[in-house]
Amino acid sequence: MATTPTRRLVYLGWHGFMNFGDDLLRDTWQAALTDDLSLSAPLSRRDYVSQAPRVAMDRMRTAGAERLVLLGGGTTVGFANWAGHARRAQLAYDAAGILIPGAGAAESTDTFALGLQEQGWSDWADLSGVALMGVRGPLTARECAANWMPTPVIGDPALLYPALIDFSGEERDETTIGVALGADPESRFDPHVVAEALRRISMAERIDRVKVFALSSSDREGAERFARMVGPLAEVITFEGDVEATMRQIARCGLFISERLHGAVAAVSLGVPTVALSYASKCDDFWLSVTGARSPITVGHSADELLAEVRTVREPAYQAYVAAEVESLQGTLGRAAERINRWLAGQSSTTEVLHPTTGSSPI
């Protein structure tokens, strides 16, 4: 009787650098899949040189296994450097293909994102064995259809985390507001305006605490400055590598205001009323996927505009709509995970997971 060969995934992502969002993506897939994701691909050529012994050991201990690269998510698709990362991972681990469930792309008009990384759609088209299982949001779907291949929206993978880890014991405290401003090296938003909005909220209702989240190591100094600006109600919550602990801190907030994309993703996934501070198309891509509209709070907003959005996101009808969209996306992401798990268990072939038959669901 023939035996099914061992199947392994090679995780590709920007994790392990004290960035909550990237670590949340990896932890989500680790919880959703039967593979422990212990095979982790380096990124740059320099990384492959410095980590050559580890990669060789990975190859040796999984000799004879069928391997696929799993691109964990993030704004990666369409960028030339990430196509290079994917190609190197596929070659280094002799992987038959690349699975892409829930990744994002920059909108073609996004001068912020495109000023940081060069697009290279032709590099993605040149990759072999790619299964584009679905993407983060409608802007990514549109870019993929225009530049590469059509694909459905299945949501940001991090939305799935609370469906895998039990947060039922965490009670939302309506007197606590969470704030996550980014810093590269400074927030793109005026912290004085955000602080003024918080002051006005605290004058109108009881607010006992403002949790100022530093979701990346680069955010710490800015978070401390903002906490001093807010005053004695503020407490800095620093991400130290424990995704679940940070998620539990977010779950206890009664309101969350976030410049960090995965701060917003996390809060929305946990059912916390969330105001997304949008500075790039990745923010709008996600926000469109759960609300049907771009975030109205962009760089240069006023305190009045922020307060108006706080009122909007607290409305029961709005919250119910977002919750329904999140639940739907969790379903599509869950089916993507099931498809990968079937392959890992030997219940489908590598050809079937990479190239579903015509007419079948992509997830």
C-alpha positions in Angstrom: 0.0 0.0 0.0 1.4 3.4 -1.0 2.0 5.9 1.7 1.4 9.6 1.5 4.7 11.5 1.6 5.2 14.0 4.4 4.0 17.5 3.5 5.5 20.6 5.0 5.0 24.4 4.7 7.8 26.9 4.5 6.6 30.1 6.1 7.5 33.4 4.4 6.8 36.6 6.2 8.4 39.5 8.0 8.0 38.1 11.5 10.2 38.0 14.6 11.1 41.7 14.5 9.0 42.8 17.4 6.2 44.0 15.1 2.8 43.0 16.4 1.1 42.8 13.0 3.6 40.5 11.3 3.8 38.2 14.4 0.0 38.2 14.6 -0.2 36.9 11.0 2.2 34.1 11.7 0.6 33.1 15.0 -2.8 33.0 13.2 -1.6 30.6 10.6 0.2 28.6 13.2 -3.1 28.2 15.1 -5.1 27.5 12.0 -2.9 24.9 10.4 -1.6 21.5 11.3 2.0 22.4 10.4 4.0 24.0 13.2 5.5 26.4 10.7 9.0 25.7 12.1 10.4 26.0 8.6 10.8 29.7 8.1 12.4 31.2 5.0 15.0 34.0 5.2 14.2 37.0 3.1 17.2 38.7 1.4 20.2 37.2 -0.3 22.3 38.4 2.7 19.9 36.5 5.0 20.4 33.3 3.0 24.1 33.6 3.3 24.1 34.2 7.1 21.4 31.5 7.7 22.8 29.0 5.2 23.5 26.3 7.9 19.9 26.6 9.2 18.4 26.3 5.8 20.6 23.3 5.0 19.5 21.7 8.3 15.9 22.4 7.4 16.3 20.6 4.1 18.0 17.6 5.7 15.4 17.1 8.4 12.6 17.3 5.9 14.3 15.3 3.2 11.7 13.5 1.1 8.9 15.8 2.1 6.7 17.7 -0.4 7.0 21.4 0.4 5.0 24.5 -0.4 5.8 28.1 0.5 3.1 29.9 2.5 3.2 33.7 2.2 1.6 34.7 5.5 0.0 38.0 4.4 0.9 41.7 4.7 1.2 44.2 1.9 3.5 42.0 -0.2 1.9 41.1 -3.5 3.0 43.2 -6.5 6.3 44.4 -4.9 9.4 43.3 -6.8 11.3 42.6 -3.6 8.6 40.2 -2.2 8.5 38.3 -5.5 12.3 37.9 -5.0 11.7 36.6 -1.5 9.1 34.1 -2.7 11.4 32.9 -5.6 14.3 32.4 -3.2 12.2 30.5 -0.7 10.9 28.2 -3.4 14.3 27.5 -4.8 16.1 27.1 -1.4 13.5 24.7 -0.1 12.8 23.0 -3.4 9.1 23.9 -2.9 6.6 22.9 -5.6 4.7 26.1 -5.3 3.6 29.1 -3.3 0.3 29.5 -1.4 -1.0 33.1 -1.0 -4.1 33.4 1.2 -5.1 36.9 2.3 -2.1 39.0 1.3 -2.4 42.6 0.1 -1.1 44.8 -2.6 -0.6 48.6 -2.8 -3.1 50.6 -4.8 -1.5 52.0 -8.0 -2.2 55.5 -6.8 -0.6 55.0 -3.4 2.4 57.3 -3.4 3.2 56.5 0.2 3.6 52.7 -0.3 5.1 52.9 -3.8 7.7 55.4 -2.5 9.0 52.7 -0.1 9.1 49.7 -2.4 9.2 49.2 -6.2 6.4 47.4 -7.9 7.2 44.4 -10.1 4.1 42.7 -11.2 6.0 40.9 -14.0 8.2 39.3 -11.4 5.1 37.8 -9.8 3.8 36.6 -13.1 7.1 34.8 -13.7 6.7 32.8 -10.5 5.8 29.1 -11.0 3.2 27.1 -9.1 1.4 30.1 -7.4 -2.0 29.5 -5.8 -3.5 33.0 -5.2 -6.2 31.7 -2.9 -7.7 35.1 -2.2 -6.6 38.6 -1.0 -7.0 41.0 1.9 -9.5 43.4 0.3 -11.1 44.8 -2.8 -8.3 47.3 -3.7 -5.9 44.3 -3.8 -8.3 42.3 -5.8 -8.6 45.1 -8.3 -4.8 45.5 -8.6 -4.3 41.7 -9.0 -7.0 41.6 -11.7 -5.5 44.5 -13.6 -1.8 43.4 -13.3 -1.7 39.6 -12.7 -4.8 37.4 -12.3 -8.3 37.7 -10.9 -8.9 36.5 -7.3 -11.5 36.8 -4.6 -11.4 38.8 -1.4 -11.0 36.5 1.6 -9.9 39.0 4.2 -6.8 39.8 6.2 -5.7 36.5 7.8 -5.4 38.1 11.2 -9.2 38.4 11.4 -9.2 34.6 12.0 -7.2 34.7 15.2 -10.1 35.2 17.6 -11.9 32.3 15.9 -9.0 30.0 16.9 -8.1 31.4 20.4 -10.7 31.8 23.1 -11.3 35.4 24.2 -14.7 34.8 25.7 -13.3 35.5 29.2 -12.2 39.0 28.3 -14.8 41.7 29.2 -14.9 45.0 27.3 -14.4 48.0 29.6 -16.3 50.9 28.2 -14.2 53.3 30.3 -11.0 52.3 28.5 -9.8 53.6 25.2 -6.9 52.0 23.3 -4.8 54.1 20.9 -2.0 52.8 18.6 -0.1 55.5 16.7 2.7 54.4 14.4 6.2 55.9 14.3 8.4 55.8 11.2 10.0 57.6 13.0 7.0 59.8 13.8 3.3 59.3 13.5 1.8 60.5 10.3 -1.0 62.0 12.3 -0.9 64.9 14.7 -0.9 63.4 18.2 -2.1 66.7 19.6 -5.3 66.4 17.6 -5.8 62.8 18.8 -5.1 63.9 22.4 -7.6 66.7 22.1 -10.3 64.3 20.9 -9.6 62.0 23.8 -9.8 65.0 26.2 -13.2 65.9 24.8 -14.4 62.3 25.1 -13.3 62.2 28.7 -15.2 65.4 29.4 -18.4 64.0 28.0 -18.3 60.5 29.5 -16.4 58.5 32.1 -13.0 57.4 30.9 -10.8 55.8 33.5 -7.9 54.7 31.3 -6.2 55.3 27.9 -4.1 52.4 26.8 -1.3 53.7 24.5 -0.1 50.7 22.5 3.4 50.5 21.1 2.8 47.7 18.6 6.3 47.9 17.1 9.6 48.5 18.7 9.8 51.7 16.7 6.6 53.0 18.3 7.9 53.0 21.9 9.3 56.4 22.1 6.4 58.0 20.4 3.9 56.1 22.6 5.6 57.4 25.7 5.5 60.9 24.4 1.8 60.6 23.6 1.1 59.1 27.0 2.7 62.1 28.6 0.5 64.3 26.4 -2.6 62.5 27.4 -1.8 62.7 31.1 -2.4 60.6 34.2 -5.1 58.4 32.5 -2.5 57.0 30.1 -0.7 53.7 30.4 1.8 52.5 27.8 1.3 48.9 26.6 4.4 47.7 24.8 4.3 44.6 22.5 7.1 42.3 23.8 6.5 39.4 21.4 3.4 37.9 23.1 0.6 38.2 20.5 -2.1 36.6 22.6 -1.3 38.9 25.6 -1.5 42.0 23.4 -4.8 40.7 21.8 -6.2 40.3 25.3 -5.3 43.9 26.2 -7.0 45.1 23.0 -10.1 43.0 23.7 -10.6 44.8 27.0 -10.9 48.2 25.4 -14.2 49.9 24.9 -12.9 51.8 21.9 -9.8 51.5 19.8 -8.2 54.2 17.6 -5.4 52.9 15.4 -2.9 54.1 12.9 -1.3 50.7 12.9 -3.1 48.5 10.4 -3.1 45.4 12.5 -4.1 47.3 15.6 -7.3 48.0 13.7 -7.5 44.4 12.3 -7.1 43.0 15.8 -9.7 45.3 17.4 -12.2 44.7 14.7 -11.7 41.0 14.9 -12.4 41.1 18.6 -15.6 43.2 18.2 -14.2 46.4 19.6 -15.5 49.6 18.1 -12.6 50.8 16.0 -11.5 54.0 14.3 -9.0 53.4 11.6 -6.5 56.2 10.9 -5.8 55.7 7.3 -2.5 56.8 5.7 -2.0 54.3 2.9 -4.1 52.1 0.6 -3.5 49.0 2.8 -5.6 50.7 5.5 -8.4 51.4 3.0 -8.1 47.9 1.5 -8.8 46.3 4.9 -11.4 48.9 5.9 -13.3 48.4 2.6 -13.4 44.7 3.3 -15.2 45.1 6.6 -17.2 48.3 6.2 -17.7 48.7 2.5 -16.0 52.2 2.6 -12.6 53.8 2.9 -11.8 55.2 6.3 -12.9 58.8 6.5 -10.1 59.6 9.0 -7.0 60.5 7.0 -3.8 62.5 7.6 -4.7 66.1 8.5 -8.0 65.2 10.1 -9.5 67.5 12.8 -10.6 66.6 16.3 -14.2 67.2 15.3 -13.9 64.6 12.4 -12.3 62.1 14.8 -15.1 62.5 17.3 -17.8 62.2 14.6 -16.2 58.9 13.5 -16.1 57.7 17.1 -19.9 58.3 17.3 -20.3 56.4 14.0 -18.4 53.3 15.0 -20.3 53.0 18.3 -23.7 52.9 16.6 -25.3 49.5 17.1 -26.3 49.1 13.4 -22.7 49.9 12.3 -21.2 47.4 14.8 -23.7 44.8 13.6 -22.7 45.3 10.0 -19.0 45.1 10.7 -19.5 42.0 12.9 -21.4 40.2 10.1 -18.7 41.1 7.5 -15.9 39.9 9.9 -17.8 36.6 10.5 -18.2 36.1 6.7 -14.5 36.7 6.1 -13.5 34.4 9.0 -15.5 31.8 7.1 -13.6 32.3 3.9 -10.3 32.3 5.7 -11.2 29.2 7.6 -12.0 27.4 4.3 -8.6 28.5 3.0 -7.0 27.0 6.0 -9.0 23.8 5.6 -7.8 23.5 2.0 -4.2 23.8 3.1 -4.8 21.3 6.0 -6.3 18.8 3.5 -3.1 19.0 1.5 -1.0 18.6 4.7 -3.0 15.5 5.6 -2.6 13.9 2.2 -6.3 14.3 1.4 -5.5 16.3 -1.8 -2.6 16.3 -4.1 -0.1 19.1 -4.6 -1.6 19.7 -8.1 -5.1 20.0 -6.6 -4.1 22.5 -3.9 -2.2 24.7 -6.3 -4.6 24.4 -9.2 -8.2 23.7 -8.2 -10.3 22.3 -10.9 -12.3 24.7 -13.1 -15.6 25.6 -11.5 -14.6 24.6 -8.0 -14.3 27.2 -5.2 -10.8 28.7 -5.0 -11.0 28.3 -1.2 
